[in-house]
Amino acid sequence: MGGWWSPDIGNGMADQLVTALFNTNRFIVLERQTLDKVLAEQDLGASGRIKKGTEAAIGEIEGAELLVVAAVTEFDGGASGARGALGGGGGGILGALTGGYKKAHMAIDLRIIDARTSRILAATSVEGSSTDVNLGAALGGYWGGGALGGALSGWKNTPKEKALRQVINKAVEFIVSKTPQKFYHYGENARAATPAPAGPSRTVVKEMQGILNSLGYDTGTPDGLAGRKTRAAVSAFQKDYGLPENGQLNPGTIKLLRKLSSK
């Protein structure tokens, strides 16, 4: 790999695509790259250490309807006579790449996937090329005029930046044009928020933790808090007993646990 490459570059390119999609004002964009931080905040809220009424509730993370998956398939560094290649693991959103510096050409393969059926709704390849650093029209479109930062800051005012901006804008234009109308929920057509059903009380959670432990599903010491270990135990139990696997102590799961504990 080229000396300038790092895994953060792939993440930075993915962030640029996410930002551009959000800026279309056509999609509800869900955070997945830093989902662990969201879960940690929810677990903190469930611990009882956060002021009541201000904690992040568990069970309200939205599921995705569409997945956008892209992989860099070409990168050329023509000025130096070198040719770049796809680096890192393929199939991720804008995976890593390696190549030259003064002249830039990049291409990505892009797929839009229905998360419910796993069907590919649309697929294409988009390209961007530059032999200069005059960003011009590349500053427009869905990207906007924001500067590159983080791992991509080294691309600022280089042909790489211009080629990347072209690719991102073309990718977003394709996604907008190929997304079926039924998936648009932004603004006036947004999905109506429905109140999340009240979860079980701490007393019930503690009871379920004790039952799960007795059945061989380790929740740790029962404390009435449905943290990560408890959710993992619930998911394993649900999987083994043919219940919908979501890690939640819903009425169906509680009913079966109580039934098994009474035998």
DAUR-V966589 format. One record per helix or strand of 2 or more residues. SS is the DSSP state (a for helix, b for strand). FROM is the first residue (numbers start at 0). TO is the last residue. If there is no record, write none. Layout:
SS|FROM|TO ; SS|FROM|TO
This chain:
a|6|22 ; a|34|45 ; b|65|76 ; a|77|79 ; b|81|82 ; b|84|85 ; b|96|97 ; b|103|113 ; b|119|129 ; a|135|138 ; a|149|154 ; a|158|177 ; a|180|182 ; a|186|188 ; a|201|213 ; a|227|239 ; a|250|260
